[in-house]
């Protein structure tokens, strides 16, 4: 029973264009959501997060949108750069537990 | 970088042997996690800890046990290693409440032959 799902295993975009990565969740108790980036042979690194009391959070080129009614969040990267090529994971945590659940990941390739 | 160290970084072991992986932190964070990463499955939570001697199961806990006798150390034990436990294992730490990010270690690549 996958509580956090990333249904697109891969995404390819041109440098300078927008990258949109999607994530769906099933547990309505989740109230904090995070995005991580992972390069090969390294641990995941934190990118950006959003609380359920917000619907948008922005940090430089990265913006996360949350649609609670649809149980959906997305990460926008604008403009995309070749160095953004990596695996992106979304994650979720509930207000009553420390469990941090991750999705399957989406491999982003940004072509020069 | 968050002070988190995993050891060993690489290990090859035989089927049926016990294996212990160590996660050590210097941040005094409350929460510690063990994940495994496998192709097509992303990061799956094995066990986590919310304090000394306080642990709970994750999504894929069968065949694994954990212990946390000190704030800084979280041990993951494969009681009798199987080939299906060949994976990359990541430890993570998190402090500052439930709405705070987690920081990951560099990972341990475990091969069970």
Boltz contact constraints between the chains, C-beta under 6 A:
constraints:
  - contact:
      token1: [A, 32]
      token2: [B, 99]
      max_distance: 6.0
  - contact:
      token1: [A, 34]
      token2: [B, 101]
      max_distance: 6.0
  - contact:
      token1: [A, 43]
      token2: [B, 90]
      max_distance: 6.0
  - contact:
      token1: [A, 43]
      token2: [B, 104]
      max_distance: 6.0
  - contact:
      token1: [A, 43]
      token2: [B, 105]
      max_distance: 6.0
  - contact:
      token1: [A, 43]
      token2: [B, 106]
      max_distance: 6.0
  - contact:
      token1: [A, 43]
      token2: [B, 107]
      max_distance: 6.0
  - contact:
      token1: [A, 44]
      token2: [B, 104]
      max_distance: 6.0
  - contact:
      token1: [A, 46]
      token2: [B, 101]
      max_distance: 6.0
  - contact:
      token1: [A, 51]
      token2: [B, 99]
      max_distance: 6.0
  - contact:
      token1: [A, 93]
      token2: [B, 98]
      max_distance: 6.0
  - contact:
      token1: [A, 98]
      token2: [B, 31]
      max_distance: 6.0
  - contact:
      token1: [A, 98]
      token2: [B, 50]
      max_distance: 6.0
  - contact:
      token1: [A, 100]
      token2: [B, 102]
      max_distance: 6.0
  - contact:
      token1: [A, 102]
      token2: [B, 42]
      max_distance: 6.0
  - contact:
      token1: [A, 102]
      token2: [B, 43]
      max_distance: 6.0
  - contact:
      token1: [A, 103]
      token2: [B, 42]
      max_distance: 6.0
  - contact:
      token1: [A, 104]
      token2: [B, 42]
      max_distance: 6.0
  - contact:
      token1: [A, 105]
      token2: [B, 42]
      max_distance: 6.0
